[in-house]
Amino acid sequence: MATGHGRVRGSYDAVAEEYLGRIGGELAYKVVDRALLGVVVEEAAGGVVADLGCGPGHVAGWLAEQGAGVVGVDLSPRMVELARREQPKAEFRTGDLLALPAADGEFAAAVALYSVIHLEPEELLPAFVEMWRVLRPGGVLLVSFHLGDEVRRMEEWWGHRVDVDFHFRGTDAVAARLAEAGFAVEARLEREGLPEEAPTRRGYLLARRPR
């Protein structure tokens, strides 16, 4: 496992219950996110969708409600434990974005919503190579991230001691790493933060593993 991921894992273990309570219902007010996730479900055409960095499983649960088979993967064992409790219609695995616990071509589609924000710059390409590996030819990947060029370190989060870095990235930079990994970027979207969210601008990229 790459240096630093233990800090991320421990931080999310610490805030897991609070995260579920505060973030677990976020799709109710995220119209754009639901629309993009709907595209992923349609593209998967009944195949299995991977939720990479699934947290407490709320996105995986939404995908399952739309009729998709879903496998969620998260670095935090506590998050995976909560996801299994809260979302029995989906499968969950503990794993790292740099070494996904999945077979080659296992998934019809994948989403990585704000999970790549904890990767170091040099880890972004290897993570996208792993995502390419676990997608079947023609499969789509939806990636979201905070827009910018800064790194924010958090040592306190909702009253819990943590040690985690948030890497803000530009759309062009993320798109370039996707292309290096072999993806064809098909759509990009940027939006302002919602009142219910942290005050950051958000970026989305929809990419495809060519057939």
Salt bridges, closest charged atoms under 4 A:
GLU17 OE2 - ARG78 NH2 2.43
GLU17 OE2 - ARG85 NH1 3.76
GLU18 OE2 - ARG22 NE 2.66
GLU26 OE1 - LYS30 NZ 2.83
GLU26 OE2 - HIS58 NE2 2.77
ASP33 OD1 - ARG191 NH2 3.39
GLU43 OE2 - ARG208 NH2 2.94
GLU81 OE2 - ARG78 NH1 2.90
GLU86 OE2 - ARG85 NH2 2.80
GLU91 OE2 - ARG93 NE 2.84
ASP96 OD2 - HIS5 ND1 2.54
ASP104 OD1 - ARG133 NH1 2.72
GLU106 OE2 - ARG93 NH2 2.78
GLU120 OE2 - HIS167 NE2 3.49
GLU123 OE2 - HIS5 NE2 3.13
GLU130 OE2 - ARG133 NE 2.64
GLU150 OE1 - ARG152 NE 3.12
ASP163 OD1 - ARG7 NH1 3.05
ASP163 OD1 - ARG153 NE 3.79
ASP165 OD2 - ARG7 NH2 3.31
ASP165 OD1 - ARG153 NE 2.69
ASP172 OD1 - ARG188 NH1 2.68
GLU180 OE2 - ARG177 NH2 2.52
GLU186 OE2 - ARG208 NE 2.73
GLU190 OE1 - ARG201 NH2 3.32
GLU192 OE2 - ARG201 NE 2.88
GLU197 OE2 - LYS30 NZ 2.90
GLU197 OE2 - ARG191 NH2 2.79
GLU197 OE2 - ARG202 NH1 3.45
